[in-house]
Amino acid sequence: MKDEQTNNSIQNYIRAQKFYFLAEQCLNLIQKSMQPVLKEYNLNHSQHLVLLIMWYSNLSGNEIISTEIACLLGLEKHSISTIIDTLYKRGLIDRHRNKKDRRSVNIKLTEKGVALVEAHHPRTMDNISFDSDLTSEDFKFLFTFLESLRVITARKNNQSPSIYSSAFKKLLLDGQEKYVEKYSKEGFNA
């Protein structure tokens, strides 16, 4: 019985490690494909993600704070603060006190920030769009798997999975719905 438990533990570890390295490879390959475009706009990958999140929030009308961005990206708040400071100094975002909670600071894209995202977005779309060989069912399976993995890993880190899922919905999914509504009708002419 103990040998079977040990073997199961080893197999679970090996499966998790395979996933970890495959996911890392995929993410790094996507980042690598986007580097030339982002370099033209003097952005690194993290800055691009934060601007994109803020752009989606802008489309959905959601007010956001840096802690929510940290949750969406699975990073520590201090990592996001450095990115936010850099984008603020470049005039791409603005910060203002939350009217309901004076301890909280909302962040929002400036006109310059919106213009930058809209300038580089059409070019980055091609880099992160997947081949048409993947079906809706493939993506549904992948998303379900990753959402389950997010719950498991959050709990393993003694964190509530809901803080991650709510940030995902508010900062990404809500904005993507508005994006689809807007650009399906208008087309993307940035």
Buried (B, 14 or more C-beta within 10 A) or exposed (E): EEEEEEEEEEEEEEEEEEEEEEEEEEEEEBBEEBBEBBEEBEBEBBBBBBBBBBBBBBBBEBBBBBBBBBBBBEBEBEBBBEBBEBBBEBEBBBEEEEEEEEEEBBBBBBEEBBEBBEEBBEBBEEBEEEEEEEEEEEEEEEEEEEBEEBBEEBEEEEEEBEBBBBBBEBBBEBBEEBBEEEBEEEEEEE
